[in-house]
Amino acid sequence: QVQLVESGGGLVQPGGSLRLSCAASGFTFSSYAMNWYRQAPGKERELVAAITSAGGSTNYADSVKGRFTISRDNAKNTVYLQMNSLKPEDSADYYCNAVRRLFGKDYWGQGTQVTVSS
C-alpha cells in the first residue's frame, strides 16, 4: 500500500523556520521524483519545490527561492522541505507528491498545515 505521510507543520512566527518531512512507503522511493505543493484557502495548488529521483537537481517556485530547500534521503525513503524566513503568505496546506511520469505514477500525501502568524 502506497503511503506518503507528511509531518512537521504547525504555527510559526514570521521570520521563523520549519522543516517538513514526508515519509514514503509502498513503492520504490528512489525511482520517483518528489515534489512539495501547497494550497492556501481559496487559491489553486501550486508547486513549491521539486527534486529528481537521485537528488541531483532541484527547482523552486520564485516565491520561495533562497528561503526553502528541498532534499531527500533515499536510504530513509524521506523527502524534506526546510523553510526559513517564513512569511504570512507561506501559510497553506503543504502536500508531498511522488511522480514517475514515464509509468504514469502519481501519489499524494494527506497534507500538513503551516500557519505563519504573529
Rosetta blueprint (number, residue, H / E / L):
1 Q L
2 V L
3 Q E
4 L E
5 V E
6 E E
7 S E
8 G L
9 G L
10 G E
11 L E
12 V E
13 Q L
14 P L
15 G L
16 G L
17 S L
18 L E
19 R E
20 L E
21 S E
22 C E
23 A E
24 A E
25 S E
26 G L
27 F L
28 T L
29 F H
30 S H
31 S H
32 Y L
33 A E
34 M E
35 N E
36 W E
37 Y E
38 R E
39 Q E
40 A L
41 P L
42 G L
43 K L
44 E L
45 R L
46 E E
47 L E
48 V E
49 A E
50 A E
51 I E
52 T L
53 S L
54 A L
55 G L
56 G L
57 S L
58 T E
59 N E
60 Y E
61 A L
62 D L
63 S L
64 V L
65 K L
66 G L
67 R L
68 F E
69 T E
70 I E
71 S E
72 R E
73 D E
74 N L
75 A L
76 K L
77 N L
78 T E
79 V E
80 Y E
81 L E
82 Q E
83 M E
84 N L
85 S L
86 L L
87 K L
88 P H
89 E H
90 D H
91 S L
92 A E
93 D E
94 Y E
95 Y E
96 C E
97 N E
98 A E
99 V E
100 R E
101 R H
102 L H
103 F H
104 G L
105 K E
106 D E
107 Y E
108 W E
109 G L
110 Q L
111 G L
112 T E
113 Q E
114 V E
115 T E
116 V E
117 S L
118 S L
